[in-house]
Amino acid sequence: MVLYTFRRLIQLVPLLFFVSALIFFLLYSMPGDPLYRMLEGIPNLRPEDYERLRKLYGFDDPFYIQYWKWLWQLLQLNPGYSREYGQPVIDIIIPALKNTLVLTITAVVIGKLIAIALGIFSAVRQYSIGDYLLTALTFVAYSVPAFWLGLMMIILFSVKLGWLPTSGIVNPDLTPGTWQATIDWMKHLILPVSVLAISEIIQVQRFMRSSLLEVLRQDYLTTARAKGLSEQTVIGRHALKNALIPVVTIIAVTMPRVIGGSTVVETVFAYPGMGRLLYTSVMGNDYVIAMTVVMILAVAVVFFNLLADILYGWLDPRIRYQN
C-alpha cells in the first residue's frame, strides 16, 4: 500500500506538469491584452511607452519563456502580481480560499451526510411512499439550475421576508470579532450553503440508494441474515462499507469544489471566494490570477482522485494493490 501510494505520487509529477502547460496555453490564448486593461485610463500614453512596458513585463517573450517564468514563480509560491487588483496574487487568493473553505466544507459535510442518510432510507424502504417522494424531489431538484435556485431564495428569504442578507460575507459596518459580526457572518452563509448542500444531496443520494440496493442482494448478506443477525447489523456492519465504494468516486469528483468553490453560487451571492475570484479574473483579463486558481483546482482534482483510490482499499479488502 505504501509503495502503491509512493508510485502514484511520482506519476503525478509529469501529469501536473502537462496540466500546467495546458492551463497556461489556454489562458495565454485568451483574447484581449492584459497590459492594455492595466493601462486603461492613463492619458497621453505614447506607443513607445506601451512597447517598453510590454518588454518590461515580458509580454514580448516567446510562449515557452513566459511559461517557465510563471511555473518557476508558482513553485516558489509566488505566482506573480495581479494587474487588476494591484496586489500580489498570493495576497488575493489566500483570503478567497479561506472564505471558500468555510462555505464549501460546511455545505459538503451537511449535504453528503444528508444524502447518505436519505440514500440508506430509500434503499431500506424501497418502493415505499417515502422512497417515491424522495425520488420525485431528487429529479425535480436535479432539473433546477443552481443560479435560478439561488435567485429564488434571495427573492423569498431576503426580498420578501427580509430574514437573510442578499449577498456578501459580513456587514462592513459591524466591528470584526464581535458577537453581532459573528451572527451576521453566519446569516450570510445560510443561503449559499443551502444551495450548495442541495446540489450535494442531488449528486450523492441516488448513487447511495442504487449502490446499497445492489449490495443488499449479495449472497454474503443473505448468509449473515441466516445466521440470525439483525437487519440493522447487516446494513451497518456489512453492507454499508461496500456500498460506499462507488459513492467515494462521486465524492472524489466533486471534492475539488471544496477548494475551487462554486463559480455560479458565489457569483449569484457576491460571495468573495475562489469561484467568484476566478470569474472576475477571467472577465477582467487578469490571467495571472486565473491561471493560479485553475492550477490549484487541477492539483485538487488529482489529489482527491488519489485519495479515492486509497480509500477503495480500506472500504473493500478484496481490492489489492500491486506493489
C-alpha positions in Angstrom: 0.0 0.0 0.0 2.8 2.4 0.9 4.7 1.6 -2.3 1.5 2.0 -4.4 0.9 5.4 -2.9 4.5 6.5 -3.4 4.4 5.3 -7.1 1.2 7.2 -7.7 2.7 10.4 -6.2 5.7 10.0 -8.6 3.4 9.5 -11.5 1.5 12.8 -10.6 4.6 14.9 -11.4 4.5 14.6 -15.2 0.7 14.8 -15.1 0.7 18.1 -13.2 3.5 19.4 -15.5 1.4 18.7 -18.6 -1.8 20.2 -16.9 0.1 23.3 -16.0 1.4 23.7 -19.6 -2.2 23.2 -20.9 -3.7 25.7 -18.5 -1.0 28.3 -19.3 -1.6 27.8 -23.1 -5.4 28.1 -22.8 -5.4 31.3 -20.7 -2.4 32.7 -22.6 -4.6 32.4 -25.8 -7.5 34.4 -24.3 -8.5 37.4 -26.4 -7.5 40.8 -25.2 -4.4 42.5 -23.9 -3.9 42.4 -20.1 -1.4 45.3 -20.3 -3.9 47.4 -22.2 -6.5 46.9 -19.4 -3.9 47.7 -16.8 -3.0 51.0 -18.5 -6.6 51.8 -19.4 -7.4 55.4 -18.4 -3.9 56.7 -18.5 -3.9 59.8 -20.7 -1.4 60.6 -23.4 0.3 57.1 -23.3 2.8 57.1 -26.2 3.2 54.0 -28.3 6.9 53.7 -27.5 6.0 53.7 -23.8 3.5 51.0 -24.4 6.0 48.8 -26.2 8.6 49.5 -23.4 6.1 48.3 -20.8 5.3 45.1 -22.8 9.0 44.3 -22.8 9.4 45.1 -19.1 6.5 42.8 -18.1 7.7 40.0 -20.5 4.8 40.0 -22.9 7.2 40.1 -25.8 8.9 36.9 -24.7 8.1 33.6 -26.5 5.4 31.3 -25.1 7.8 28.8 -23.5 9.8 31.6 -21.8 6.7 33.1 -20.3 5.5 29.6 -19.2 8.8 28.7 -17.5 8.9 32.1 -15.6 5.3 31.5 -14.4 5.9 27.9 -13.4 9.1 28.8 -11.5 7.3 31.5 -9.6 4.4 29.1 -8.9 6.8 26.5 -7.5 8.2 29.3 -5.2 4.6 30.0 -4.0 4.9 33.4 -5.7 2.6 33.2 -8.7 3.0 36.9 -9.6 1.4 40.2 -9.4 -2.2 41.0 -10.2 -2.5 43.9 -12.6 -6.3 44.1 -12.0 -6.1 44.4 -8.2 -2.6 45.9 -7.9 -1.6 43.3 -5.3 0.5 40.1 -5.2 -1.6 37.2 -6.3 -1.0 35.2 -3.1 -2.4 38.0 -1.0 -5.6 37.9 -3.1 -6.0 34.1 -3.2 -5.5 33.3 0.5 -8.5 35.3 1.8 -10.7 34.0 -1.0 -9.5 30.4 -0.3 -10.4 30.8 3.4 -13.9 32.1 2.5 -14.4 29.2 0.1 -13.2 26.6 2.5 -15.7 27.8 5.1 -18.6 27.9 2.7 -17.9 24.6 0.8 -16.8 22.4 3.7 -19.9 23.4 5.6 -22.1 22.6 2.5 -20.3 19.4 1.6 -20.4 17.9 5.1 -24.1 18.8 5.6 -25.1 17.8 2.1 -23.2 14.5 1.9 -24.3 13.3 5.4 -28.0 14.1 4.5 -27.5 12.4 1.1 -26.1 9.2 2.5 -28.8 9.1 5.2 -31.5 9.6 2.6 -29.9 7.0 0.2 -29.9 4.4 3.0 -33.5 5.2 3.9 -34.6 4.9 0.2 -32.8 1.6 -0.2 -34.1 0.1 3.0 -37.6 1.4 2.3 -37.6 0.6 -1.4 -40.9 1.3 -3.2 -42.4 2.9 -0.1 -44.1 6.3 -0.2 -41.0 7.9 1.2 -38.8 6.3 -1.5 -41.1 7.5 -4.2 -41.3 11.0 -2.7 -37.5 11.3 -2.4 -37.1 10.1 -6.0 -39.5 12.7 -7.3 -38.0 15.5 -5.2 -34.5 14.5 -6.4 -35.5 14.6 -10.1 -37.2 18.0 -9.7 -34.2 19.4 -7.8 -31.8 18.0 -10.4 -33.6 19.9 -13.2 -33.3 23.3 -11.3 -30.2 25.3 -12.2 -28.2 26.5 -9.2 -28.3 30.2 -10.2 -32.1 30.0 -10.5 -32.5 28.4 -7.1 -30.1 31.0 -5.6 -32.1 33.8 -7.1 -35.4 32.4 -5.9 -34.0 32.0 -2.4 -32.9 35.6 -2.5 -36.3 36.8 -3.6 -38.1 34.7 -0.9 -35.9 35.0 2.2 -34.2 38.3 1.5 -36.6 40.5 -0.5 -40.0 39.2 0.5 -39.4 38.0 4.1 -36.3 40.1 4.9 -34.9 37.3 7.1 -31.4 36.9 5.5 -28.9 39.2 3.7 -28.8 39.0 -0.1 -25.1 39.0 -0.7 -21.6 39.4 0.6 -20.0 37.8 3.7 -20.5 40.3 6.5 -21.9 43.8 7.1 -18.9 46.2 6.9 -20.5 48.5 9.5 -20.0 45.8 12.2 -16.8 45.5 14.2 -14.9 42.3 13.3 -14.7 39.7 16.1 -17.9 40.9 18.0 -20.8 38.7 18.6 -23.0 40.7 16.3 -20.5 40.3 13.4 -20.3 36.6 14.0 -24.1 36.2 13.9 -24.2 38.4 10.7 -21.5 36.3 9.1 -23.5 33.1 9.8 -26.6 34.7 8.3 -24.7 35.5 5.2 -23.7 31.8 4.9 -27.2 30.3 5.1 -28.4 30.9 1.6 -25.2 29.9 -0.4 -24.6 26.9 1.9 -28.2 25.8 1.3 -27.9 26.0 -2.5 -24.6 24.1 -2.4 -25.9 21.5 0.0 -28.9 20.8 -2.1 -26.5 20.2 -5.1 -24.5 17.7 -3.0 -27.7 15.9 -1.9 -28.8 15.5 -5.5 -25.5 14.1 -6.7 -24.9 11.6 -3.9 -28.4 10.4 -2.8 -29.3 8.4 -5.9 -25.9 6.8 -6.1 -26.1 5.8 -2.5 -29.5 4.2 -3.0 -28.7 2.2 -6.0 -25.3 1.1 -4.6 -26.8 -0.1 -1.3 -29.6 -1.9 -3.2 -27.1 -3.8 -5.2 -25.0 -4.8 -2.1 -28.1 -5.9 -0.2 -28.8 -8.6 -2.9 -25.3 -10.2 -2.4 -25.1 -13.8 -1.1 -22.9 -13.0 1.9 -25.6 -10.7 3.3 -28.2 -13.5 2.9 -25.8 -15.7 4.8 -25.4 -13.0 7.5 -29.2 -12.8 7.9 -29.5 -16.6 8.0 -27.1 -16.6 11.0 -29.6 -14.5 12.9 -28.0 -11.1 12.6 -30.4 -8.2 12.8 -31.1 -6.1 9.7 -29.5 -3.1 11.4 -26.3 -5.1 12.0 -26.3 -6.4 8.4 -26.6 -3.0 6.9 -24.4 -1.1 9.3 -21.5 -3.5 9.7 -21.5 -5.4 6.4 -23.4 -3.7 3.6 -22.6 0.0 4.2 -18.9 -0.1 3.7 -19.1 -1.9 0.3 -22.0 0.3 -0.8 -19.8 3.4 -0.2 -17.2 2.3 -2.8 -19.0 3.9 -5.9 -20.1 6.8 -3.8 -16.5 7.5 -2.9 -15.9 8.0 -6.7 -18.7 10.6 -6.9 -17.4 12.4 -3.8 -13.9 12.4 -5.1 -15.1 14.1 -8.4 -17.0 16.8 -6.5 -14.5 17.4 -3.7 -12.2 19.8 -5.7 -15.1 22.3 -5.4 -14.2 22.5 -1.7 -11.1 24.4 -2.8 -12.3 25.9 -6.1 -15.7 27.0 -4.8 -18.8 27.2 -6.9 -18.4 30.0 -9.5 -22.2 30.2 -10.1 -23.3 30.3 -6.5 -20.5 32.6 -5.3 -21.3 35.0 -8.2 -25.0 35.0 -7.5 -24.5 35.8 -3.8 -21.4 38.0 -4.5 -19.5 35.8 -2.0 -15.8 36.7 -2.1 -14.5 33.1 -2.7 -12.3 31.3 -5.2 -15.2 30.7 -7.6 -16.1 34.4 -7.8 -12.4 35.3 -8.0 -11.9 33.1 -11.0 -15.0 34.7 -12.7 -13.8 38.2 -12.1 -10.2 37.5 -13.1 -11.3 35.9 -16.4 -13.8 38.7 -17.2 -11.1 41.3 -16.2 -8.4 39.5 -18.3 -6.3 39.1 -15.2 -4.9 35.8 -16.4 -2.2 35.6 -13.7 -4.9 35.1 -11.1 -7.0 32.9 -13.4 -4.0 30.6 -14.1 -3.2 30.2 -10.4 -6.8 29.4 -9.4 -7.2 26.9 -12.2 -3.9 25.3 -11.3 -5.0 25.0 -7.7 -8.2 23.3 -9.0 -6.1 20.9 -11.1 -4.0 19.9 -8.1 -7.1 19.4 -6.0 -8.7 17.1 -8.7 -5.5 14.9 -8.9 -5.2 14.8 -5.1 -8.8 13.8 -4.4 -8.7 11.1 -7.1 -5.6 9.6 -5.5 -7.3 9.8 -2.1 -10.3 7.9 -3.6 -8.1 5.1 -4.9 -6.5 4.7 -1.4 -10.0 4.7 0.2 -11.1 1.8 -2.1 -8.6 -0.5 -0.5 -9.8 0.5 3.0 -13.5 0.1 2.2 -13.2 -3.2 0.3 -10.5 -5.7 1.4 -11.0 -7.5 -1.9 -9.1 -4.7 -3.6 -5.4 -5.4 -3.6 -2.7 -3.0 -4.9 0.2 -4.4 -6.8 3.4 -3.1 -5.2 
